[in-house]
């Protein structure tokens, strides 16, 4: 789980992960895993996905001052 205070910004060093979209009905979750001394953000599916299916996560991100 990505905790409060974290922002992932692919502006300078992005990857194919920028194709992941936000949804209130996600089929994936973001997790943090330590591999050795390096922190990685991992996309884990919540169910089997079909070829070509859109990858959706719930960003839980708002530009408003209120928390969701």
N, C-alpha and C positions, 0 to 999 in steps of 0.2 A: 504494500500500500504506500502510495506517495502521501506524505504527511503535509499538514499545513505549513506554509512558508516556503515550499519548494515550487519552483517554476522551471519548466523544461522549455528552452528556447533554441530552436534549430536554425535560427537566422544565419549564423556564421558557419556552423559545422553540422548541417542537417544530414538526414539519411532518408531512406524510403519511408521511415516512420511518419514523415509529415503527411502521408496519405491517410493516416488514422483519423477518423472523425468522431465527434462527440455525439452521444445519444443518451436519453434517459432509459433506453432499453438496450444496454450494451451486450455484446457477445464476447468481450474480452475485458481483462483487468490489467492495470499496470502494477508491477511489484518491483521492489528493490532487492537485489541479491548482491552479497559480497562474494567476489571470487578472488581469493587471496586478499590483497590489500586494496582492490579496486571495486568501487561501487558501480553496479550496472542496473539499468532500468530494463525490465523484462516485460514483454506482452504475453500474457497467459490467456488462452481461450477458456471460456466457460462451458463450451460444448464443441462438438465436432463442427467445423466450418466446411462449406462447399467451395470448390474451386471458383475463384472469381468473386466470392462473397465479400462485401464490404466489412472492414474491421472497424468495430465501434467500441469506444470506451466512454465511461461517464467521467468527464473532466472535473466536475464539481468546482468549476471556476466561474467566477462572476466579476464583472467590472464594477458592480455596485459596491457600496460600502458595507452592505449587509452580508452576513454569512448564510450560505444555504444549508 
